[in-house]
Amino acid sequence: MQVKILWADDEIDLLKPHILFLESKGYEVTTVNNGIEAVELNQKDAFDIIFLDENMPGITGLDALLLIKEDRPFVPVVMITKSEEEHIMEEAIGSKIADYLIKPVNPNQILLTLKKNLEHKKLVSQKTNSVYQQEFRQLGMTLSSNLSYSEWVEVFKKLVYWELELDKIEDKGMKQVFEMQKKEANQLFTKFFINYYSDWLNEESSEDTPMFLHRLMKEMVFKELNEGKVALLVIDNLRYDQWQVIKPIILNYYKLAKDEVACSILPTATHYARNAFFAGMMPSEIEEKLPQYWVGEYDEGAKNGFEKELLEEQLKSVRKEVKWSYQKVTNYEIGKKAVDNFNQIQSNDFNVVVYNFVDMLSHARTEMKVIRELADDEAAYRSITRSWFEHSPLQNLIKKFAESGFKLIITTDHGTIRVNNPIKVLGERDLNTNLRYKFARGMSYKEKEVFLEKDPRQIKLPKGKMSSEYIFAKNDDFFVYQNNFNHFVNHYSETFQHGGISMEELLIPYVVLDPK
């Protein structure tokens, strides 16, 4: 379909060579010599792009621009002017022009502007496809080698980068290729992680060891406290890709100092991972040393009800004497209240905020049809996360921390993975309900389909009842009961879950930001 251009310039006759050049390239060009005619033609016909001289008799280009945008707000308008005065540029840019050119312009400048504004998506798509095809081959070669943990982190970061880049294009075929490569990477990473996990935790491996959650506070967070005031933000269930989409907003207030990857623990479930983070100990150690703060799988009561107490114990253990606060935000009103009461924590050395929205979003997507439709795939899930953040009290809270000179640390307890491969498990009535890990005795399953740990102490987990064992789902698997199998498969397929072993669940953001 031929591209239609409207060009308004009081010296349009002098631009005849430019017009002929564009027509030779297949463009249809309509010309006028004043702003009023440009406005009228815009009302009658839908042009793909408009070139507008800033200085014309009658009404100026800026005046014409405003009238054109009233009728067709999304038509790209390129302002052309002899003047390089800053206020004219600012006014034109503020009126949402697509581009700004200074006379004299040459035909190639015009052609570049057309391609940039009308063929941008197509050109970006072609370039993205071309570069990813090269990267696909390189990643394939990398995955076939014997990777260390730090090399796996770099592979994961590359996969997240390309996933976000491919979000911007419309080539479904290339996205399917990427999904296949990501799935292969997850399968290989899972095997790698299972091979080394116990050795890492028991310090029996010379392989470069992950920065696990239970070490993060002592070895990373508390060191930042030595340099000044710190705000620690723990966004429950925040994946590394979700961090990447909210990062540009936060960089309005902060400068990025570290953008790193830490490692969650098994199970990648909140009451294990976040308790380990705040205690600075693995779950079996919490149960042994601070039993009053550990609520086991078979115990009654909230399993994350003692985070503040666990943090207090950890601060005491390292003799860190600071003025600090802890607050948990579970809904909009509590978030708004945290912002309104900011002056109460402003003078503290260390403020910890646990924010639960992303975790609630993943659960709501499972249970509510409308949320599942809104977050139909990974890209939509990221988009909703960004949209929530833009309009949440959390952004206001971050802004206040920045204005008050707080260094900001952002992390999480675990990520989440979209599951689609059901694995049958049979067990007694007290079998826990998590879809990505099970802890019980007498379970029935196919051992090759799970990661089995018969002795929980080997991976620093509470032993529980005699003969109880843990099984963990791998890759994008999820556990379902034999009874009512089809119902569980239909209800939980393509939902976001956590508790098991995958890059998305285990490799989590650890970010340090300095106020601007």
N, C-alpha and C positions, 0 to 999 in steps of 0.2 A: 504494500500500500504506500502511495507516494506521500512523502512528508510535506505538510503545508506550512509555509513560513509567511508571516506578516512583517514587513520592514517599513518603519516610519522614520523618515529623515527629511528635513527641509532642503537638503542638498542631494536628494535621491538620484537626480540625473547624473551626478558625478560618480555614483556608485554602480553605474551600468556594468563595468567589467566584473564587479563582484557578483552581480545578479546573474550574468551570463555564466560565470564560473560555477555557481551553485546549480543553475539549471542543467549544465553539462554533467553534473554529478547526480542528476535525477530528482532534485528538489523542485517543488512548485513554489514560486515566490510571488506574493502580492505586495505591491508597493504603494505607499501614500506619502505625502509631504507635510503632514501636520498631525498633531495629537488627537484632534477632534475626530478626524476620519478614522484613525486607528481605533479609537474607542467604539465608534459606530460599527465598523467592520467586525470587531471582536464580538459585539452583541449579535450580529447576524450569522457569523460563521465560526466554526470551531477550528482554530489554528493549533498546530502542534507546538509552535514556539513563536515568540514575538521579539524582534529587534527594535529597540526604542531609543531614538536620539534624545539626549537629555535637554538640549537647548533648541526648542522649536517655537515659532510664533504661535500666538493663540494661547494654548495651554502648554506648560512645560512637560517634559518627559516624566518628571516625578508626579505631576498631577494626573497625567494620562495613566501612569502605572497604577495609582490608587483606584481609578475608575475601572480599569481593566480587571484588577484583582477582585473588585466588588462583583463583577459579572461572572468571571471565571477564575476563582482563587487558585486553581492548581496549574494553570497554564504557565510554563516557564517563560520569564521575560528577561532578556539580556539588555542592560543599559549601556549605551555607547555615548561617550562625551569627549569634548576637547579639554574639559577642565580636570585638573588633578587635585582640586580643593578637597580637603579631608571631610568637611561637613557634608558635601554633596555625596561622597562615597558612603558615609555613615548613614545618611538619610535613605539612600537607595538600598543599601544592605538591610537596614531596618524595615524596609517595605517588602522584604523577602524576594529580592531579585535572584535569578538563577546564576547570573554572571555579570561582570563589569569590565568593559573594554575601553581603552583610551585611544582616541583618534590620533594619527591615521591608522586604520586597521587594514590588514592585508587578508586576502582570501583564505590563506591557510589558518589564520587565527579564527576566522568565522567557522571554517570546517571543523576545527578542533572543538570549538564551543558547541557546535551541533552534535558532534559525537559524544562529548562529555555529558550533555543534557538529555539527548534522545536515545543514545545507544549505550549509555553507561552500564545498565544491568547486563546487557548482552556481552559487552566487552569484558566486564568483570567476570561474568560467568565463564567465558572462553578462557580467560587467563587463569582463573581459579582451577578449572578443569585440567588445563595443561600442566600447571605446577603440581597439583595433587597427583596426577598420573605419574610424574617423576617421583614424588614423595612416596606414593604407594609402593613403587618398586624398591625404594630405599628402605622403607619400613618393613617390607616383606623380608628383605635380606637381614635387617636388624633382628627381627623376631626369630629368625632361624638360628641365631647365635646364642651362646650361653651367657645370658645377661645377669649382671649384678643387680642388687636392689636399686641403687642410685640410677643405673641405666634404665631400669623399669620405670622409675619416676619420670625420666626424660621422655620415654616412649609415651607414657600417659599424658604428659603435658602436650606433646605433639598431636596426639589423637584428639584432645579437647580443642586445641587450636583449629584443627581441620574440621572438626564437627561444627564449630561456630562459623568458620568461613563458608562451609557448604550450606549453612542455613540461609546465606544471602543469595543463593542462586536457585534456579528452578529446575535443575537437571536431576530428576528423580533417579535416573540410572546411576549417576555418579554417587548419589547418596546411598543407594543399595550396595554399591561396591564398598563404600566406606563402612557400612554396617557389618558387612561380612568380615572386613579386616579388623574391626573393633572386637567382634565376637571371637575371632581367632586369637587376638591379643589377650582377651580376658581368660580364655581357656588355658593359654600358656602361663599367664601370670598366676592363675589359681594353682596350677601344679607347682610352680616355683614357690609360692607363698606357703603351701602345705609342707613342702620339703624342708623349709627352714624355720617355720614359726616357733616350734618348740625349742629348737636350738638357740634362736635369738633370745627368747624369754629366759632361758636358763644359762645364757652367756656361754654356750658351747660352740658357737659358730664364729669363724673368722671373717665370714661374709660381712660386707658393710651393713651395719644394723640399722633398721628404721628408727626414726624418732617417734617412739610409741607414745600414746596419749598419757600414760601414767608417769612418763618422764618429762612431759612437756612443761609443766608448771615450774618444776625445780630448775631444769636446765635451760629454759628459754624465757618464760614469762618473768620470773623473779629477777633475772639479770637486767631486764628493761627497767625494773623498779629502781635499780641503783642509779639510773640516769635522770629520773624525774617522775612526774605523775603519770599513771597508766590507767586507761580504761580498757577492760577486757570484755569483749563482746562474743558470747558463745551462741551462735545461731544454730539451733537444733536441726540436724539433718541437711545441712548446707553442703551440696556437692561442689566440687572444684569448678565445674562449668557454670554453676549458678553464681559462684563468687565472681567469675569473669564477667558476667553480664551486669552485675550491680557495681563492679569496680569503677567504671567511668563516672558514676554519680558521686561516689565517695571521694573521688579525686578532685571534686570541686572544692573540698574542704581540707584534704590531706595530701601529703606527698608520700609516694610509695617508698618504703625503706627495704622491706623484704616481702617477697611473694613466693612462699615456699610450700612444700607438701609434707605434712606429718602423716602418721599412720595410726588408724584406729586399732582396736583389739577385737578379738572374738569372744562372744558374739558381738557383731556390730549392731548392738541394740542399746538403747539409751541407758537402761538401769545398770548395765555393765560398763559401757564405755564412759559415760559422763561421771559416774561415781569414781571410776579409776582416775579420771582427769583431775577431779577436785581433791581426791585423797592422796594422789601421788603414789598410789599402790595398785597392784592388780587385785581383782575381786577376792581371790582366796586370802590375800594378805589383809584386806579390809575385814573379812569375816573373822579372821584370827585375831587381829590386833584391836579392831574397833567393832566388835560384834553388835554393840548397841545401835550402830548406824548401818548395818547390813540387813536387808530384807530379801530372803531367798525366794526361789521360784515357788516353793510350796507355802510360803508364809503369807499371812494376811497383811494388808496395808500397802500404802504407796511405796514403790521401790526407789523413788528418787526424792524422798522427803527430807534427806539429811545432807544436801549438797553444801549448805552454808557451814554446817558443823564439820564436815570433812575438810573443807577449805581452811577452816580455823585450825584444825589439828595439823594440817600441812604447814601452815604459816608458823605454828609453834615449833614444829619439828626442825625447821631451818632457822629458827630464832629471828624471823622477819617481823620486826615491830613497826607496823605502819597503821595509819588510820584508814580503814577500809569499809566497804559496803558490799552487800550481795542483794540482788533483786531478780525475781523471775517474772517475765512478762508472758502471759498466756492469752491475752485478748487485747483488742484495740483500746478499751477503756483503761486498762492497767498501763498500757504503753503511753497513753496520753497523760496519765497521772505521773508517770516517771519523768516526762518532759516538764510538766508543770511544777514538780517538786525538785527540779534540778539543783536549786540553790542549797538544798539540804546535803548534797553530796559533793558540791563544787570544791570544797576545801580538802577533800580526802586525798590521800596519796594513791589509793588503789580502789577502783570501782569495778565490780563484776556484774554484768547483766546477761542473764540467760533469756534468749528470745525464742519462743516456740512456734512461730508462724509456719515456717517451711515444713516442719513435721506435721502440723495440723493440715496443711495443704495436701500432703501426700495421702494422709488418712481420709480426708474429705473426698479426694479424687476416687478412692476405692469405693466409698459408700454412696456418693451422690452422683447421679447420672449427669447432671448439668455441669459439674466440675470436671468430670471425665471428658465430656465433649469439648469444654473450653481448653483443657490441657490434653489434647488427643495424642500428642507425641512429645518427643524430647524437646523439640524446638518450642512448642507451645508451653510446655512446663517451665522452660527457662523464661519465656516471655511473661508468663503470669508472675513468676518470682520477681522479675524486674518491675512490673507494673505495681505489684504490692509494695515493693520497697519505695518506689517513687512517691507513693501516697500514704506511707505509714508514719506513725510517730517515731519510728526508729531513725529515719533520716533526720528528723529534727533533733533527736537526742545526740546523734553523731555530730551534727553541726554545733551543738552546745559544747560538746567535749572539745571540739577543735577550737572554738572561740575561747575556751578556758585553758588552752595550752596542754591538754592531755595527749600523750602518745596513745594511739589506738591499736589494739591487737584484736584481730578477728580470727576466730577458728570455730570448730564444731566438734561434735562427738562421733559422728559417722555420716556417711552419705547414704544413697539409696540407688537401687537398680530396678529397671522395668523388667518384670518377670514374664515368661511366657511358656516355660516348659515344666509341666506338672510331674512330681515324683510322689509315688504312693508310700505312705507310712502308716503303720498300724501301731496302736499303743493303748495303754490303760486309760481310764477316765480322767486321770490327773495330768495327762499329756498337755504341755503348754501350747498355747494357740499361735505362737509366732510362726510365720510361713517360711522363714529362712534358717531357723535352727530349732532343734528339739532337745529337751533334757528330761530323761525319764529312764526307767528300767523296763526291760522286757519289750522293747520296741522291735517291730518287724519292718525290714527295708532291704533293698539291694545294696550291699556294701560298696560296690563299685560306683554307685550313683551319688555317694555322699562323702564328706570328710568326717571320719569317725574318730572320736577320742574316748577310749574306754576308761582312761585314768585322767579325770579332769585336772588333777594337780599338775600334770605335765604341762598344761597350758595356763596354769595359775588361776584356775576356776574352782569355786566351792564344790566339794565332793557330793553334797546332798545325801539322799538316801542310799543305802548300800546297793551296789551294782548299778547305780545310775550312770548313764553315759551321755555324751553330747554327740549330736550329728549336725553338720552344717551343710546347707545348700551351696552348690557351686555355680558360678557363671550366672545365667538367668533362670535357674531352676527355682521351683517353689514346692513346698510340701503340701500334700492334700491327703485327706482321709479316704479310705476305701469306700466307706459309707457315703452315699450322696456325692459320688466322685464328680459327675458331670456338673452339678450345681457349683461346686467349689472351683472347678476349672473355668466355667463361664464367668463366675463372679470375680475371680482374682487374676485371670490372664490379662496381661498388659497393664497391671497396676504397679506402682512403685513401692518396693518393700526393702527392708533392711534386716540384718541379723546374720547374714551369710558372708560368702567370700567372693568378692569382685573388686576390680579396680575402683569402681564408682563408690562403693561402700567404704573401702579401706583407706584409699588415698585422699586425704582431706586437706583443705586449705589451712595454712598458718601464715597470717599476714601481719606485718608490722607497718604502721603508718605514722608519719610525723606531721603535726599541724603546720599548715602553711603560714 
